[in-house]
């Protein structure tokens, strides 16, 4: 089992591994999240010539050193058929996102989201690395369009 928390930068670019076949089915490129709950609903996977696929968090078997394992290729949904998941924001937009305290004082900018990866079905944003400090997702009081507000 991998650690319970993982930097997004370490997960991005990892392969999706088909457990039953021992081969790769694509590469993790981004994630879809719900701003209000910080739940990561799905990973966006570059499946090469087959285009982009969605891997729901509920379809992930495990986060391993070699990559993310899933049961079979049917777990990867064509992005055009992803329904409401496709409407959620992508995680890359968080990079550089300003973080301020409740008084409006800038604390820094998001350098790397921290993801809670265990259990995989409860994949979530656990916090944010600002470079000079880490902020827990529990400290977020407002997830705005242009900034995160946190308790300090």
N, C-alpha and C positions, 0 to 999 in steps of 0.2 A: 504494500500500500504506500502511496506517495504521502507527503506531508498534507496536513489539512488546509494549509494556506499556500498559495502559489502566486508569484508575480505574473501579471498578464504578459509581460515581455518574455518570460520563460516559456509560457504556453503557446504564444503565437509562433507559427511556423512548425509546430510539432505535427507529426503525421497522425492520421486516423487509421487505426489498425483493425482489420477484420479478424476477430479472434478465431473464427472457424476456419479461415483460410491462411492466416499468417501473412497477409499481404496488406499493403497500404491502399487506401481508397481516396486519399486526398490529404490536404494540409490545412490546418486551422489558420484562418485569416482574421477573424473578428468575432465579436459576440453581440447578441441582441439582449438588451436589458430593460427592466421596468424601472424608471427613475424613482417612483414613489416607494418601492419596496426594496430596491437594489437587487432583485432576483434576476439572475441570468437565465433566460428562458431557452436559449439555443446558441450554438456556435455556428458561425458562417464558415463553410469549408470550400476551399478551391479544389474541385475535383478534376482539374485539368481540362481535357477536351470535352468532358461532360458538363462543364460550366460550374456554377456555384450551387452548393447544396446547403440545406439547413439540417443540423443535428440537434434535435431537442435534448435538453438536459436529462429528461427521463429515459432517453435511449442510450445513455453512456453507461458502459459497464464499469470502467475504472480509468483513473489517471495513473499512468505508469511512467517510468523513466524513458521508455522507448516512444511513448506517445499515448494517445487516448484510444482505448479499446472499445469496440462495439461488437454486437453479435453478428451482424451481417450487413450487406450493402443496402438492404431495404430500409435501414434506419436513416439513411440519408435522403431527405426530401428535396425535390427540385424546388429551388427558391421561388419560382413562379407559382407554386402550389402551397406556399407556406402560410397562407391566410393571415390571421392577425399578427403572427410573429413578425412578418415582413414590415409591419407598421411601427415596430418598436425602434428606438434609436440604437445605433451601433456604438460599440465601446470605444472605437478610435476617436470619437468626438470628445472623449473625456481627457485625452492627452493635451496638456497645456491649459485645462479648465481652471480658472481662478478659484481659489478657496479663501473665503473671508470668515471672520468671526461674526457674532450677532451684532456687534457694534460697527461692522463694516470695514474693520481693519484687515488688510490683505495679509494672509498667512503664507501664501505661496501659490504654486500651481501644480496640478497633478502631473507627476512624471511617470507614474506607473500604478495602475489599479492593482489591488491585492484581491485575489479571488478565493473564496472559501470553496474548496473542491470536494469536501467529504461531508456527508455522502453526496455522490454525484447528482442525485435527483434534486438535491437542495443547493445546486450551484448558485453562487451569489457573490456580489461585490462585498468584501469584508472590510475594505479600507482603501486608503490612498497613500502612496508614497509621494511626498512633496520634495524629496531630496534632503531637506534639513530636518524633516520629521515625518512621522506617520500619523494619519488621522483614521480613527475607527469609523466604519459606516454607521455605527450606533450614535455617533456624535453629530450626524447630519440633521439639521433642523429644517433645511429647505434645499430642494434640488431644483434650482432655477434654470431658465433657458440659457443664461450666460455666466452662472457662477454657482458654486456650492457654498452654503452657509452652514457653519458648524458651531457647536458649543465649545467654549474654551475653558 
